[in-house]
Amino acid sequence: MEFFGRIKEIDEVVKGTSEKGEWQRQTVVVETFEMPSTYLAIDAIGERIGKLATLQPGMAVRALFNVSSRKSEKGWFTSATLWDINKL
């Protein structure tokens, strides 16, 4: 999926360990241009965290991401995972 918007915030990198090994994630929150006051939190995972290094809140960007859902014991969980993000 693709959309254009303005960065609202970039969270700190979160690190952890699972059964599959170590992982890291950083979330970027973008306000869409199409529907102002609508925000999408997108997770950059692993090496894609580097794509956020030169970005700052307030910048206009084009984001490419995947949306997926999976069922857990507590119900359905939906996530948006970053593929690419570029400053406009």
N, C-alpha and C positions, 0 to 999 in steps of 0.2 A: 504494500500500500504506500501511497505517497500523499503528503500534504505540506502546505506552506504555513508558516506562522512565526511568532516571535517568542524567544526563550524567556520564560518567567523565572526559572531557577535551575541550578545544577547542583544536585546533592553531592555529598562526600562519597568516596569509594567505600563500599561495604565488602569485607572479605570474610570468608568462612571455609569450613571443611565439611564435606559430605562423604557418603560412601564411595563416590566416584573420585574424590580427591579435593584439592583446594580450588576455590572459585572466587571471583570478584565481580562486582556489579556496581554501576553508577547510573543514577536516574536523572534524566533531563525532563523538565516540564515545559511544554510548549503550548502557547495560546494560539488557536487556529485563526487564520485570517478569514476563513469562510463563515465561521460562527463566533464572533467575539464573545469573550467571557466563557468560552469552552476550552478546557485544558485537557491535554493528553500527557500522561506520564509514560515515558519510554525508557526501558532499561537497556543500557549498553553493557554487554557481557564480555569478559575476557579482553582480548586484543582490541575490540571495538571501543573500549574506554578511551583509547588514544584519540579517537575522532572528536572527543569533546574538549581536548586540551586547549585549543585556541578560541573556543567559544565563550561568550559571556552573556549574562542576562541583558535583555533588550535587543539583542541581535536578531535580524530576520533570517530565517533558515528554510531550507527544503529538507524534509526528513523522509527517508525510506525505511519501512519497518514491516514486520510481520505481526499479526494478531493471532493468538491461539488460545484455546480453552481446554481445560482438562478437569476431570472430576476427581475430587478427593473425598475423604471421609466427612468433611464439613460442607460439601456441596461443590458447585462449579467455581473455578478460578480462571480468570482471563488475564492474559499478559500481552504487552506490546514490546517487541524486541527490536532494537535498532539494527539496521543493516548499514545505513550510510546517512550522514547529515552534512550539509554544506551551507556555508554563509551565502546569503544572496547579495 
